[in-house]
Amino acid sequence: MDPMDKSYDVVGIGNAIVDVLVQANDDLIDNFELTKGTMALVDEAQAERLYASVGPGLETSGGSAANTLAGVAQLGGRAGFIGRVRNDQLGGIFTHDIRSVGARFDTPAATEGPSTARCLILVTPDAQRTMCTYLGASVGLDPADLDLDMVAQAKVLYLEGYLWDSDEAKAAFITAAEVARAHGGEVALSLSDAFCVERHRESFQELVDGHVDILFANEMEITALYKANSFEEAADQVRGRCKLAALTRSEQGSVVLNGAGTHSVAPFQLGPLLDTTGAGDLYAAGFLHAYTQGQSVDECGRLGSLCAGQVVTQLGPRPQGSLKQLVAQHLG
């Protein structure tokens, strides 16, 4: 970690989304021809049809990078987020929620165009989540929206792979990464979703090789990135391409690669598995918080695993209890 004094530990750029979580059965997944456990992009009309077909939902601010930054802030880190909302009801909910946990969020709301993004998350009895995302205003993020002073003051710039679905957001992504690097910061990337990786495989490979210091991916995502036949093969492919690769494997915990080193991290089982929404996001939050505080790779992995272990015991992607108390209880 660069010893330069920075104003922020982690600044993230991502889609500003309000999640609507509903408990659903497998028949609904089948009826709408969805693939369980993945994310599908839908238009506003499809989003409305799906929403009309389900029961009551829990509205909570989401978005992959935003969840991570909220987690960093709840752990006591200095966090900032950049993302586009519309000046509507959902935009107000998103803005309030991320600021309420202590993260800075100053991106001006759009006054015209598509409404604030929302994601309908169908949680089945096996705790799998199937996501249908209307990206709305979030894809309007472009380089003009960037607070480059905030980016320059970040120890780590954290980016979500979902941004790659928009050319404007992609341009913002690259601009921010170059500014962060130029000011001694590091760049972290979450691959976000296996289908997202398949849509952009070659450009993601170039990004990992040329811009990324810390890569976060789950087993499906890393195998998709390298079209590997196994997790072990994918891990061999990514080793050495970036400074750190943190690869999560659900109930098997995670593996962190740094150079020739391999660090296996056990999972934390803190209660019954209820909803896997946000598990990868909170793993990244714990990992990056420990990393920006100068802790070891093993400590980074353990804090990531602890935060992920907590969020899967509740409905929704933002921790409902105190992460600081959780750390004091389990990591002392």
Secondary structure, 3 states (H helix, E strand, C coil): CCCCCCCEEEEEECCCEEEEEEECCHHHHHHCCCCCCCEEECCHHHHHHHHHCCCCCEEEEECHHHHHHHHHHHCCCCEEEECCCECCHHHHHHHHHHHHCCCEECCCCECCCCCCEEEEEEECCCCCEEEEEECHHHHHCCHHHCCHHHHHCEEEEEEEHHHHHCHHHHHHHHHHHHHHHHCCCEEEEECCCHHHHHHCHHHHHHHHHHCCCEEEEEHHHHHHHCCCCCHHHHHHHHCCCCCEEEEECHHHCEEEEECCEEEEECCCCCCCCCCCCCHHHHHHHHHHHHHHCCCCHHHHHHHHHHHHHHHCCCCCCCCCCCHHHHHHHHCC
